[in-house]
Amino acid sequence: MRVVEFWRTVLVLFALLINGKAEVYIVTMEGEPVISYTGGIPGFEATAVESDEKLDATSQLVTSYAQHLEQKHDMLLDSLFDRGTYKKLYSYKHLINGFAVHTSPEQAETLRRAPDVKSLERDWKVRRLTTHTPQFLGLPTGVWPTGGGFDKAGEDIIIGFVDSGIFPRHPSFGSPSSDPYGPLPKYRGKCEVDPDTKREFCNGKIIGAQHFAEAAIAAGAFNPSIDFASPMDGDGHGSHTAAIAAGNNGIPVRIHGHEFGKASGMAPRARIAVYKALYRLFGGFIADVVAAIDQAVHDGVDILSLSVGPNSPPATTKTTYLNPFDVTLLGAVKAGVFVAQAAGNGGPFPKTLVSYSPWITSVAAAIDDRRYKNHLYLGNGKVLPGIGLSPSTHPNQTYTLVAANDVLLDSSVMKYSPSDCQRPEVLNKNLVEGNVLICGYSFNFVVGTASIKKVSETAKSLGAIGFVLAVENVSPGTKFDPVPVGIPGILITDVTKSMDLIDYYNTSTPRDWTGRVKSFKGTGSIGNGLMPILYKSAPQVALFSARGPNIKDFSFQDADLLKPDILAPGSLIWAAWSPNGTDEPNYVGEGFAMISGTSMAAPHIAGIAALVKQKHPHWSPAAIKSALLTTSTKLDRAGRPLQAQQYSETEAMKLVTGTPFDYGSGHVNPRSALDPGLIFDAGYEDYLGFLCTTPGIDAHEIRNYTNTPCNYTMGHPSNLNTPSITISHLVKTQTVTRTVTNVAEEETYVITARMQPAVAIEANPPAMTLRPGASRKFTVSLTVRSVTGAYSFGEILMKGSRGHQVRIPVVAMGYWR
């Protein structure tokens, strides 16, 4: 069967080559998807869900209407083109009505003009947005006990991961024999079988596993021998993100015989549903990602974790919120699914976000309180700081230093960049054995063709006691992460300290007139880099974390919506890794990796959202988001305002006081999020109102994507009931409205407002009492005092008589007109 399918694909591709270079296109159709179909077609009853209501995929009404949509897609293609001149890759039926097709540009133009076709976009690529954090976030003592302890934290909540797959045999994803997972009827997803081992990917903990690669195959990017035509993680990234959100509790992180602590997911008892749509060499394609999201919502996931973002803006849509990806996620939220997405890694520059829409929770990355340092002790008494997760050399003993370039077997090997220490066969073992090998950190390490892991392996195979990797020149802002190695080793990242090492080595190493070393006299020893140092200055916004302001279109016009939404740990995060994983050359073949990125921050929020969902199963995605945002903190552990890493004038790294464009509402505080007091709720209609009210968005474009006319407006997009207020163009005075709902006991709240001097702020009423379940409106008026050409920042603070504190950030830029 597979052979027949392969040759059918070859014939289609051959036909497409004759017609011109084929590409993948995503087409949206007239007619509502399952989630919003209200009836009207004879023989098909309504399937629409109320806002935040789960889709019942088992319903006969749903399956028959979904089949009807797919038949319409097929009939349209058959009526326009000859069989064999195109290949339909997916039908999208549940969250958007449309399909992905591989066809020629000429046929795509015919499709664009066809009746019932509302939009056609060329597919575009996405990329990955590449433990200690449960303790840092206070989960074991403050949150898990309220849910019955870690062994119940996240029970029966399903987190869907659209990522690079999973390594199912990792202990972080094992099903405990002492408390096995039972069936979960609400989940209807499939479990693929590994084509090589014939073993299922699922085990109770992993409840579903599927892969999506039709667009990647059609684009010629997919290589089954390394990308795996299964949910198997060939990259490492997917296993890492799944373990951060929902990995088992108390799994020892062991590398090179050392235990770096115990790893746990945020919600260690939550189930994992895998939707692989990212691959190791090329990332992924939106057509595959949309298919994965559509399937995940159909299957019944509660939370979606997306550590993925577009490589570039879509080619044909100018609005950031309106494209197949964001609109599919709007459908997911309508179906009651909470969505966490990585904000992007383009920081620290402004407007670098890749997550834009109000229905998505966009997560920025923080550095937590754990740092690793090490030292090189030279024979002249100097102590050089560096990094390296390594054991020390033997205490009270020094060793001879030998540089790689001085221990070459012969000069012909210079073409192999021998100072990188990647090839043991080019170095003289007799001269290296028992000594400390000095290597150079070249550009090859930056691009990934050389790795610290390989330096360690080279030194070990030559019998070296340890190694030193010296950075002699570096681009400003280059980020160096500590890497675990099995022998003593250190990376000297400061160029001036590397120069100190080189000067000492040269002055203590006599040479003959040809430059050949007569004898090695320099000595040194390496300290213990295995123990972390805990800092009170955490958290800080990581240098790479994408920054606001948010944009509403790809002309980069500022949006009246704050992004990112929230800050979560995303730097040097230990979690599970796939032994097949190649995403990080320093962790090839390992079971764990310590990596950084907003990719790591998003699953922290997905896992914490699962804990909130477990405690409050009927809350909407917006309510969960509100609870996370309004209870977050703007202070570090020492009680000072959050700092953000930024470039200085010399492009060295410095710390500046952060703003909401760096961290959104603040750093996540899981304990408070379980009991927020008040929530700012919003649903599908509100998001449509936001779209219809945003200046510059064509109502026709909104209807094309949502199948809904603009019957609802909210006066100004800043009136969307989000737990933040953003006005990008404030003239004179503007008043916005917010509605809060009490999710606790009766409580009286005193409302205070403060703002930087350029903008005056006033909140009304100054106080209000809410009964349980009651909702009340309040207004916030902002007035321009002076025009500075910069944003002003402030906040609304609502202090409850029972101890709840609800805080929302306020952001505005004033203009005279």
Summary of the structure (lengths in Angstrom):
residues: 817
radius of gyration: 28.2
end to end distance: 67.5
largest distance: 95.9
contacts: 3082
relative contact order: 0.11
helix: 27%
strand: 28%
